[in-house]
Amino acid sequence: MIKYSLGEILLIAFLAVLSNASTWVEIEEFGRGKEAWLSQFLPGLSGIPSHDTFRRVFSLIDTAQMEAATVAFLIENIDAIKTALPKDGEATEVPVARDTLSHMDLKGCIVTFDALHTTRETIAVIAERGGDYLGGLKANTPNLLADCELEFSSLDLMSLKEDKGKYFEQIEKAHGQIETRRYYMTSLSDVSLCAEAIRGHWCVENNLHWHLDHSFSEDENTTMDKRPSIT
C-alpha cells in the first residue's frame, strides 16, 4: 500500500487549483505533469495520488482544519518552494512566450503583446510563423522608443493626420473622463484594424470577468461550503 503525506496532498491540490485545476482529475493530472518539479521541494514524494484519493481525503477533512494544515505546510516549506521557482518571472516569461509562438501556425492571426515582449527576437518569430504583430512601446525599451520618437516628430504626426490610411485617432468619454487613443504603426497595413487590435488587447482583462462566470463557473464555486465539492 502506498502512503501519502497529508501535507503533500494538500500542497499539490493547492498548487493545482492555483493553476486553474477545477476537478479532482485535473488535480491529479497537474501532479503527474509537474511531478519532477514537485520533487524539488517534496523530496519524500512517493508518486502522485489518484483523483479518488484526493476526493476521499478532502471529503474527510474539516474545512477550518484543512486551511490551517495547508497554511502550516506552506510556511514550513516556503523556502524550498521559492528555490524551485524561477528567480525572475519577467525574464522567464519572454523566452517561454517566444518558444510557444515558435510552435504555432500564426497565418491570418494578429499577435498582440505589451512592451515586455516588444523585442526583435519575438517579432522575428511571429513573422516567421506567418503572423502579424502589434506591440506596445514603453521606457523599458528605451532605444526602440527613442528611435520611434525620432522617426515620428510632432511635425511628422501632424502631416500623417492628413492621410486617413496612416493615422487614426478616437476621442470618447469613458469612466467619467475624456480619453484620447492614438494608434501607431505595426506590421498591419490597415490602420483601422490596427486600432481595433490595440483596443481589443486592453479589453482582455475586462472580458475575462465574463469567462470567470461562464467558462470557469465562478458563481458556482462551492469552496465556502463545509466540505469542498469538486467533482
HELIX and SHEET records of a PDB file:
HELIX    1   1 LEU A    6  LEU A   18  1                                  13    
HELIX    2   2 TRP A   24  GLY A   33  1                                  10    
HELIX    3   3 GLU A   35  LEU A   38  1                                   4    
HELIX    4   4 HIS A   51  LEU A   60  1                                  10    
HELIX    5   5 THR A   63  ALA A   84  1                                  22    
HELIX    6   6 GLY A   89  SER A  102  1                                  14    
HELIX    7   7 ALA A  115  HIS A  117  5                                   3    
HELIX    8   8 ARG A  120  GLU A  128  1                                   9    
HELIX    9   9 PRO A  142  GLU A  151  1                                  10    
HELIX   10  10 SER A  154  LEU A  160  1                                   7    
HELIX   11  11 VAL A  191  HIS A  214  1                                  24    
HELIX   12  12 GLU A  218  GLU A  220  5                                   3    
SHEET    1   A 2 ILE A 110  PHE A 113  0                                        
SHEET    2   A 2 ASP A 132  GLY A 135  1                                        
SHEET    1   B 2 PHE A 168  ALA A 174  0                                        
SHEET    2   B 2 GLN A 177  TYR A 183 -1                                        
END                                                                             
